[in-house]
Amino acid sequence: MGIEAQGGQKTAGANTVAPATGKLGVMVVGLGAVATTFIAGVEAVRRGLAKPIGSLTQMGTIRLGKRTDNQSPLIKDFAPLADLKDIVFTGWDLFEDNVYESAAHAQVLDKAMLDQLKPYLETIKPLPAVFDQYYVKRLHGTHVKTGKNKRDLADQVIADIRAFKKTVDRVVIIWCASTEIFITPSAVHQSIEAFEKGLDTNDIGISPSQIYAYAALSEGVPFANGAPNLTVDTPAMVELSKKNAAPICGKDFKTGQTMMKTVLAPAFKARMLGVSGWFSTNILGNRDGEVLDDPESFKTKEESKLGSLDYIFQPELYPDLYKDLYHKIRINYYPPRGDQKEAWDNIDIFGWLGYPMQIKVNFLCRDSILAAPIALDLVLFMDLAKRAPSLRSIGIQEWLSFYLKAPQSAPGLYPEHDLFIQSMKLKNTLRHIMGADLITHLGLEYYD
Ligand SMILES: NC(=O)c1ccc[n+]([C@@H]2O[C@H](COP(=O)([O-])OP(=O)(O)OC[C@H]3O[C@@H](n4cnc5c(N)ncnc54)[C@H](O)[C@@H]3O)[C@@H](O)[C@H]2O)c1
């Protein structure tokens, strides 16, 4: 007999996840459009000026038990997440602007809102960045650390983390900085030892994002990556993450176009509709758009955005439907639009007997408005993972794939891109760590 809420799979008790006592320090790498919208948004919510729309940790519920049990607490009441009032922010950037100045420059939030938050936002001033223009061609910054080699720079980031740790109870680091050039994993990424040697010899395969990640993981601090950079997606960083119980997850916030893709593609596949082409284009005018205008940074983004369809459609299982799919992605820098990106998708599908049809999606979104709640949720869930005995030492937190364009998974395991499978996985992981019954959606018991 199947049961929808499956008992007997409890492995953890609620009391085994450590409570979120004290202050959670959030160190943000890159205080640009996304980061300042995230920080200002948290402060606006703390003051009751606005609602945390788009944040599952703040607004989402989780069903417990059978559908007839009528038990759906808020996620934040079910799992011991840090309270927004306990979050303390700091960060790094290669420009000296404080968070108020940077938010004003990004022009995402309106002036009236920013002015109410100004006294607080002005207090958050960036620490000098680890930066090298070789890895982000379009930026020139002055607020940058100098050191005799990459090891020295990593040590300076470690010193920043240690100093901040003295003022808070726990720390999480999140990368909200620019997209770096495309880097293929090489020998230096294969083990902690090789990586540390590479830090000493200034190996070109080690980018600034990897230096921050190494520093975080060495200090046992969870590290989330909002950009498509290689960063922690290497054997060396997975090893370090496990060794120091410092959770990592995938990369690149899944916000606009890819979010829609991972909703639509599973629907076509579920109904066995074929897809012959998927053309995605974007215009974007913020600094991120400017950085992505460089072909080497674009390549990193392109790879991250391309992955989802192949995994969802499984052309090897369904050659008649998806083998010849032509998938193309363009991003064009178009300054007049600022952060208000516009994305178009043309999808050529085919149905019964091969008859073709078309779908057009035109998403006029606000990039940072979509990304900010994802940054918040990732930070809170990574902090939870660090306090959950069954999660903290496993390295990759695959249950957070829900938020990422390029989820990370165990070696040899294909990543799960379907948004609804990801959502179920996330919620079942929360049930699991809190000792609640998992939900299988079988539901035969209602028909006994
Ligand atoms: N907004 C979205 O919907 C979305 C979705 C997915 C991914 N992303 C990624 O998030 C990242 C941030 O986007 P954004 O719109 O805020 O960009 P942005 O250009 O406004 O901000 C990036 C900031 O990072 C800083 N920076 C760059 N390299 C750094 C380094 N090594 N150390 C410290 N600071 C550094 C820059 O000076 C800048 O202030 C980008 O990589 C973008 O691709 C955004």
The ligand as an ORCA input file, in Angstrom:
! r2SCAN-3c Opt
* xyz 0 1
  N      20.318     39.642    -11.907
  C      20.120     38.453    -12.369
  O      19.015     38.089    -12.731
  C      21.257     37.491    -12.409
  C      20.962     36.168    -12.734
  C      21.992     35.248    -12.751
  C      23.277     35.661    -12.470
  N      23.545     36.942    -12.194
  C      24.935     37.275    -11.943
  O      25.059     37.986    -10.746
  C      26.233     38.772    -10.828
  C      25.941     40.159    -10.349
  O      25.037     40.821    -11.224
  P      24.800     42.373    -11.078
  O      23.714     42.739    -12.009
  O      24.706     42.733     -9.649
  O      26.178     42.945    -11.671
  P      26.910     44.326    -11.296
  O      27.892     44.539    -12.385
  O      25.926     45.389    -10.986
  O      27.654     43.992     -9.935
  C      28.798     43.208     -9.857
  C      29.722     43.861     -8.863
  O      30.802     42.964     -8.626
  C      31.985     43.720     -8.519
  N      33.106     42.824     -8.743
  C      33.543     42.273     -9.903
  N      34.586     41.468     -9.674
  C      34.812     41.483     -8.344
  C      35.740     40.854     -7.502
  N      36.655     40.017     -7.997
  N      35.671     41.075     -6.170
  C      34.732     41.930     -5.655
  N      33.835     42.576     -6.415
  C      33.871     42.337     -7.737
  C      31.806     44.833     -9.535
  O      32.641     45.921     -9.247
  C      30.325     45.176     -9.357
  O      30.114     46.156     -8.379
  C      26.709     38.715    -12.288
  O      27.755     37.793    -12.398
  C      25.497     38.202    -12.992
  O      25.825     37.501    -14.184
  C      22.557     37.882    -12.151
*
